[in-house]
Amino acid sequence: MFDGILIVLQPLNFFWLVVGVGSGIVVGAIPGLSGAMLIALTLPMTYYMGNIEAIILLIGMYVGSITGGLITAILFSIPGTPSSIVSTFDGYPMTLSGKAGRALGLGVLSSFVGGVISWAFLAALFGPMTSIALRFSSFDYFAMVLIGLALISTVSRGSTIKGLIGAGLGMLAAMPGIDPTSGQLRFQFGSSDMLNGFATLPTLVGVFAVAIVLEAIFRNDHAISSNANWSQKVEISFHDLARHWKNLLRSSVVGTWIGVLPGLGGNVGSIIAYAFARNSSKTPEKFGKGCEDGIVASEAANNATVGGALVPLVAMGIPGSVIDAILIGALMIHNLSPGPLLYRNAPDVIDALIASALLGHVVMLFIMWFGTRYIARLVSVPRHYLFPVILVFCVVGVFSSSNIAFDLWVMLGFAVVGLFFSATGVPLGPFVIGYILAPIAETNLRSGLMATGGAITPMFTHPLTLGLLSVSVVVLLWPFVSNVRQVRRAEERP
Amino acid sequence: MTSPIWKAKMISSRSPLADIALAIATIVIAGIFIGLSLDLPPPEYEPLGPASVPVGVALCCDGLSIFLLVRASRELQRTHGVAPLVPAREIPGRLILKTSAVLLWTGLYVASMTIVRIPFVWSTAVYLTALSWMLSGFRPKSLLVSAAIALIVAFGCEYVFTHIFTTNLP
């Protein structure tokens, strides 16, 4: 662990951490842009960096983007990222009553504490979980993937059916190319360019960067005019740690465990932590009207999901969130196979990753403390200058990583797919997680069946596998069961 | 058809036309994968082979899409076919046109470099200037600023990527 901290504190690596956190905060603060988009856009640029530098940069962006959303959430009631939606409930009313600096200070401090507590869980858990994961059978991995797909499909915005369709289409998008088990070429559609299928980078950039820019243009997003009245500094007081310690601890633990569950992310963590905080408050009626506890709960939880989501990523190679799915893409680009053996094969990379999750939050604290008033002005950059530049970086980034013109058309094709999903209400998260997890699911299912000579019964007789499969079935069926109960209750009412 | 289970499943679709479009697209895509899977060889050394998992996923997608199609069709029947494409919101035609124009212009930008072989700097400068100006609503004042930003980004990218990262540009 200390080795990792020493690695990150090396001058060049620390520089990349600061760049990552800073750019993540700026992008997270701009509504319509997201951390997923920034990380997807940066992936091609990291191709020419060392493994450790690339991971430090991307983790810095992850931390920064989760936090940056609170700036516009509190100042303008427009969440910069989905994970800051809940911060608008109480943050903006505080701004309206002249307490913007206080609200931002609480948000920043809570984000820091949430991130540090989840880092402690990450540092403590990844070792034991890696040991457990090494004992997982192929069928266990297959079942874990099913849980991830089921979770992301049921909790993403929109209906469960559409989430499942998105996940299924993502899995199909990963199938063309070389079959991972037999080496057979499949689904080339008669084109030699499809020998390797739809490459990871252009797919992710197309869906997360280009499609989101096009969607923002479609929604006619305009730049936010800067709040000329806000000239206060961010008021951070460490006395708040004592005043809000219960809420901070509870929300951080909630966020960490939500992050651990494959497929969920900061927005789910912040919603659940906010609900807990309101239910356990002596003055729940104050929530939604400028209550400090609301901001503390939301921001502590959403940053805590960062460390939590990294636990399954580091231990098992299964993404804890959509951004983690993109981070898996980053590992693969740098010839690092995600999974429990990663720590054995590249311990310095994992140490640096874990240390970045901690030091990233320290850097975030300082940047937000002193830089928020300037970042708030950056947010008002006109979209008609910003979006075309982002599109150019998408094109340059995708081409520079592979030198294949076909990848640019793949990127545009998936941008159309992303736009179509947006128009029809299909969430992007399941699609991306389905795309990333499909090879893992298929390989493990087929390996398991090879090991058992084609017998599928061990999947239902081995306790762990049966337990994991049962969880995925429950998660999938719960929304439908809940609907049936609602209809029955509505019918029973006079 | 009147049991709570069926009623719960048939929670009304809020955007039936979009659901129908999604269902049809998914059925077509899944059908293509199933069709292409028929040409794959049968399994030799393992039970499943290269076709089984794609076919399984495609069939699941088809099943979900058929459910979505039935639900959306019932909603359309219920509302006598007057459900909006997107609930509670009209989409101005100009926004659809603008988004399509951006996509087309980006496609032309990619084609200009990869097919016509126009150098990166000039393709990018023209692309950025025209796109920024279009997104600003063709305001005369923003044309100069767009052009200036375009030249800085085009030449800047070329220098950074070819001299610092030493990579190829389109």
Boltz contact constraints between the chains, C-beta under 6 A:
constraints:
  - contact:
      token1: [A, 48]
      token2: [B, 165]
      max_distance: 6.0
  - contact:
      token1: [A, 161]
      token2: [B, 64]
      max_distance: 6.0
  - contact:
      token1: [A, 161]
      token2: [B, 68]
      max_distance: 6.0
  - contact:
      token1: [A, 164]
      token2: [B, 64]
      max_distance: 6.0
  - contact:
      token1: [A, 165]
      token2: [B, 26]
      max_distance: 6.0
  - contact:
      token1: [A, 165]
      token2: [B, 64]
      max_distance: 6.0
  - contact:
      token1: [A, 168]
      token2: [B, 57]
      max_distance: 6.0
  - contact:
      token1: [A, 168]
      token2: [B, 60]
      max_distance: 6.0
  - contact:
      token1: [A, 168]
      token2: [B, 61]
      max_distance: 6.0
  - contact:
      token1: [A, 171]
      token2: [B, 57]
      max_distance: 6.0
  - contact:
      token1: [A, 172]
      token2: [B, 33]
      max_distance: 6.0
  - contact:
      token1: [A, 172]
      token2: [B, 57]
      max_distance: 6.0
  - contact:
      token1: [A, 175]
      token2: [B, 54]
      max_distance: 6.0
  - contact:
      token1: [A, 179]
      token2: [B, 50]
      max_distance: 6.0
  - contact:
      token1: [A, 182]
      token2: [B, 50]
      max_distance: 6.0
  - contact:
      token1: [A, 184]
      token2: [B, 50]
      max_distance: 6.0
  - contact:
      token1: [A, 186]
      token2: [B, 40]
      max_distance: 6.0
  - contact:
      token1: [A, 186]
      token2: [B, 50]
      max_distance: 6.0
  - contact:
      token1: [A, 187]
      token2: [B, 36]
      max_distance: 6.0
  - contact:
      token1: [A, 214]
      token2: [B, 99]
      max_distance: 6.0
  - contact:
      token1: [A, 217]
      token2: [B, 99]
      max_distance: 6.0
  - contact:
      token1: [A, 217]
      token2: [B, 102]
      max_distance: 6.0
  - contact:
      token1: [A, 218]
      token2: [B, 95]
      max_distance: 6.0
  - contact:
      token1: [A, 218]
      token2: [B, 99]
      max_distance: 6.0
  - contact:
      token1: [A, 220]
      token2: [B, 95]
      max_distance: 6.0
  - contact:
      token1: [A, 384]
      token2: [B, 132]
      max_distance: 6.0
  - contact:
      token1: [A, 384]
      token2: [B, 135]
      max_distance: 6.0
  - contact:
      token1: [A, 384]
      token2: [B, 136]
      max_distance: 6.0
  - contact:
      token1: [A, 385]
      token2: [B, 132]
      max_distance: 6.0
  - contact:
      token1: [A, 385]
      token2: [B, 149]
      max_distance: 6.0
  - contact:
      token1: [A, 388]
      token2: [B, 128]
      max_distance: 6.0
  - contact:
      token1: [A, 388]
      token2: [B, 131]
      max_distance: 6.0
  - contact:
      token1: [A, 388]
      token2: [B, 132]
      max_distance: 6.0
  - contact:
      token1: [A, 389]
      token2: [B, 153]
      max_distance: 6.0
  - contact:
      token1: [A, 391]
      token2: [B, 106]
      max_distance: 6.0
  - contact:
      token1: [A, 392]
      token2: [B, 124]
      max_distance: 6.0
  - contact:
      token1: [A, 396]
      token2: [B, 157]
      max_distance: 6.0
  - contact:
      token1: [A, 399]
      token2: [B, 170]
      max_distance: 6.0
  - contact:
      token1: [A, 400]
      token2: [B, 167]
      max_distance: 6.0
  - contact:
      token1: [A, 403]
      token2: [B, 168]
      max_distance: 6.0
  - contact:
      token1: [A, 405]
      token2: [B, 114]
      max_distance: 6.0
  - contact:
      token1: [A, 408]
      token2: [B, 110]
      max_distance: 6.0
  - contact:
      token1: [A, 412]
      token2: [B, 107]
      max_distance: 6.0
  - contact:
      token1: [A, 424]
      token2: [B, 18]
      max_distance: 6.0
  - contact:
      token1: [A, 424]
      token2: [B, 22]
      max_distance: 6.0
  - contact:
      token1: [A, 442]
      token2: [B, 53]
      max_distance: 6.0
  - contact:
      token1: [A, 446]
      token2: [B, 46]
      max_distance: 6.0
  - contact:
      token1: [A, 446]
      token2: [B, 48]
      max_distance: 6.0
  - contact:
      token1: [A, 449]
      token2: [B, 47]
      max_distance: 6.0
  - contact:
      token1: [A, 450]
      token2: [B, 46]
      max_distance: 6.0
  - contact:
      token1: [A, 454]
      token2: [B, 47]
      max_distance: 6.0
  - contact:
      token1: [A, 483]
      token2: [B, 8]
      max_distance: 6.0
  - contact:
      token1: [A, 484]
      token2: [B, 4]
      max_distance: 6.0
  - contact:
      token1: [A, 484]
      token2: [B, 5]
      max_distance: 6.0
  - contact:
      token1: [A, 484]
      token2: [B, 8]
      max_distance: 6.0
  - contact:
      token1: [A, 487]
      token2: [B, 4]
      max_distance: 6.0
  - contact:
      token1: [A, 487]
      token2: [B, 7]
      max_distance: 6.0
  - contact:
      token1: [A, 487]
      token2: [B, 8]
      max_distance: 6.0
  - contact:
      token1: [A, 488]
      token2: [B, 4]
      max_distance: 6.0
